[in-house]
């Protein structure tokens, strides 16, 4: 059990933690959330002893091991497998447990052919994956993972999800992927206003609790401010009257004793929308039989791929890393020519491209404001400042040089540049990697509201489930279109590596019966997938409807609240009464919807987990 008591930390006068205390109990898997820059990574570094608090203590039991995902690359062995085996706990009976390393390496995207290759032959992303394999196989008492999905593809993320669900000891994980976090954790711990909150349950439950607490704080503060003013008026009115002296002194002491609740400082979040350009036609782009490979000796990354992009399409490009997703986006953007085939853009197409490497195109010597201004000749300084503010570079922050910005801040600059010019097509390559959860929610809303087409490369299943209606899937050595949602893809096709794992499991468990009826297996699997869709899709629709209705009601509250302020300024008692009742009723409806949303989400997650856990059992038992 790890215990943190009275923790305090600040940097250059900026407070990060103020008297923070919490306990990590045996078997708890904690999702650590908070805005970028609010101290999540700092907390992990202090637990590891890499940084020290200004005050307070972190108590670690004797013989309690802590493992973490290191970004530092320092390999000493000449093969991937040997390097991975360095972290295996010492076996008391001398049994060779290298099979554990092999299983984890393959889950993280390495192949058997990779086992004997030198670690330095791999890209930086795969070297971090090797570090992740080493910490997972070391089986520490407390596992610390800071953004482990940034270097993983969607298939590896799905494997890691299953692995961490079975983690028996303690875990603290930082990730911007809300769905991944909620699927592997038992508790959520949030850094908010320099304090720490910890609850049992998913992220949504914590954020809902914080929202309710802050609404209550604001209502209490408003009411107390009203009473405070009334008391001040009484004191000022009767201060000179001897008959009221006792009452006046009583009120003065009461005010001094009570103090005043401070108004909560605003916490900024991204709140933006993409500008759409009018488009007269039906098809923005037609792609005919395009192919591409990096050299003649290797199989093509893309082979004879064709698709058409409609003016309202939401297309997600998914698959393992290094298989051609970014290459495809570069071709669709016109930055790379296919080796065969044609990419036909409509002459009126206006596209905006957010690329993984586009951060490198920013001019390090320019300010944030100047980068935005230089995006488009019609962009004035006033317009640039407005966009800077939306991207959380308000005031003098807009004058910061690009060279001093963090990776996340540079990503926000790139998003800001996308807002300058109207577009009919957005091309987005992993836009969520450096955003926090709140900013990702804003991005999803902006994409949903965009009146044009979107093609997005992402490994976030939350993003896929929220927006994608068509897919380009890189799997099984080829790229192909799938007409349908991501959930439909999982139900009807699924990832090749997961199908192979299920088939392997079925064969090993049913080795006594080699004459497996494959037709019957397919029928049963289709039956299970159909049943899953019938149960989960309606729940997903109800969840989406509840979230949409909450957003609409919250906008109504904001509108009515503004009207209430105006009525108060005019002294219109009838309007004040009517609007107050309307706002109260709206808040009741929002509260009911939040409760319904929590129940629906819990039911959906439980059903989804049940299907995922039972599918291999059913397919195995059916033919054993």
ABEGO torsion letter per residue (X at the ends): XBBBBGBBBBBGGBBABBGBBBBBBBGBBBBBBEBBGAGAAAAAAAAAGABBBABEBBBBBBGBBBBBBBABBBBABABAAAAAAAABBBBAAGBBAAAAAAAAAAAAGBBAAAAABBAAABBAAAAAAAAAAAAAAAGBABBBBBGAAAABBAAAAAAAAAAAAABABBBBBBBABAAAAAAABABBBBBBGGBBBBBBEBAAAAAAAAAAAAAAAAAAAAAAAAAAAAAAAAAAAAAABAAAAAAAAAAAAAAAAAEBBBBBBBBBBBBBBBBBBBBABABABBBBGBBBBABAABBBABBGBBBBBBAABBBBBBEBBGAGAAAAAAAAAGABBBABEBBBBBAABBBBBBBAAAAAABBAABBAAAAAAAABAABBAAAAAAAAAAAGBBEAAAABBAAABBAAAAAAAAAAAAAABBBABBBBBGAAAABBAAAAAAAAAAAAABBBBBBBBBABAAAAAAABABBBBBBGGBBBBBBEBAAAAAAAAEBAAAAAAAAAAAAAAAAABABBBAAAAAAAAAAAAAAAAAAAAAAAAAAAAAAAAAAAAAAAAAAAAAAAAAAAAAGBAAAAAAAAAAAAAAAAAAAAAAAAAAAAAAAAAAAAAAAAAAAAAAAAAAAX
